[in-house]
Amino acid sequence: MTPPAVPPIELTTCVRQVAECACQVMDGETILIVPKDRVVHLLNETGSEIWAAIEKPARVRDVVDRVCREFEIDAPSAERDTLEFLREMASKRLIQVVPDVAV
């Protein structure tokens, strides 16, 4: 059976961490463990910040704004890198798209 397609992730999309993923933060990096797959993922400081931002449902645009503030980078770069990261996380089934969050 083919796994379900990954939903598109855009600036208006709301995402959150999947519940099945355990994490531990060490020295500014986050270690993600997916027990059922027995896979470990290591996130750098930027990935860790994004991961923390989506602990609860968050609009991607808000995550991009947080990355801009935390790392003092320009909006186009933050947007590109955040979308790329979130799309990769979605393809690995580490995050999920959720209904829109209240503003």
N, C-alpha and C positions, 0 to 999 in steps of 0.2 A: 504494500500500500504506500502511495506517495504521500509525504508529509504535506500539510496544508501550505498554501502559498503565503509568503511574508507580505503583510499589508504594506502599502506605500507609507513612507514617513516623510512628511513635509513640515514646514514651520508651524502650521496650524494643527498638526496632529498632537494628540495627548498620549503619553507613554508612561510606563512605570516598570520597575523591576518585577521579574516573575517571583512568585513566592517560593518556588522550589530551589532557589539559589541561595546558598549560604555565603557569607562574606566576612572577611577579617581585614582590618586596616593596620598596616605596619609601615612605619617610616614614610608616610605619605603615599604609599601604594596600597591598592586594594587587591586582595586575593579572593577570587570568586570560585566556589566549588559547586558543581552540579552533581549531587550524590548519585542520581539514577544513571548518569552517563559516565561517572567517575572521571570527569574532566576538570582541570584546574585552569583558570585564566588569571593572568596578572595584568592589572591596570596601572598605568603610570599616573602621575599627579593630575593631569588633565582628565584622563578617563575616570579617575577616582572622584573628581569634582562633579563630573556629569552623572556618575553612578549615584552619588549622594543626592543630587538634585532630583532624581527620579525615584527616590525611595517611596514617595507618594505620587499619585498621578500629577503630571506636569505637562504643560504645553511646550513643545519644542522651542518656540520663540522665547519663552521665559528661560529655558535652559541656556540658549545662546546668549541672552542678556547676562546671565550669571557668569558664563565663561568670559565674556568681555570684561566684566567688572573684576573678576578674580585674577585674571592673567593679563589685564591691560593690553588686549589685542584688538585689532580693528574688527568691525562687525562682519564684513564679507569673509574674512579668514575664519572667524569663530563659527559663522553659519556653515561654511563648507566643511570644516573639521568636525563640528558637532553632528551634522547630518550624516556624514560618512561613518562616524563612530556608532551612532544609533542604528543606522542601517545594518552595519556589521553585527551589532549586538542582537538585532532582531533576527538576522539570518541564522544566528547561533541559538535562537530561542531563549535568550537571556533577558529580554524585555518583551513587553506586550503593548499593543495599541489598545487604549481604553477610551470609553466615551469622553466627550469634552468635559473639562473641569470648569467649575464656576469661576468667574472672574472676580 
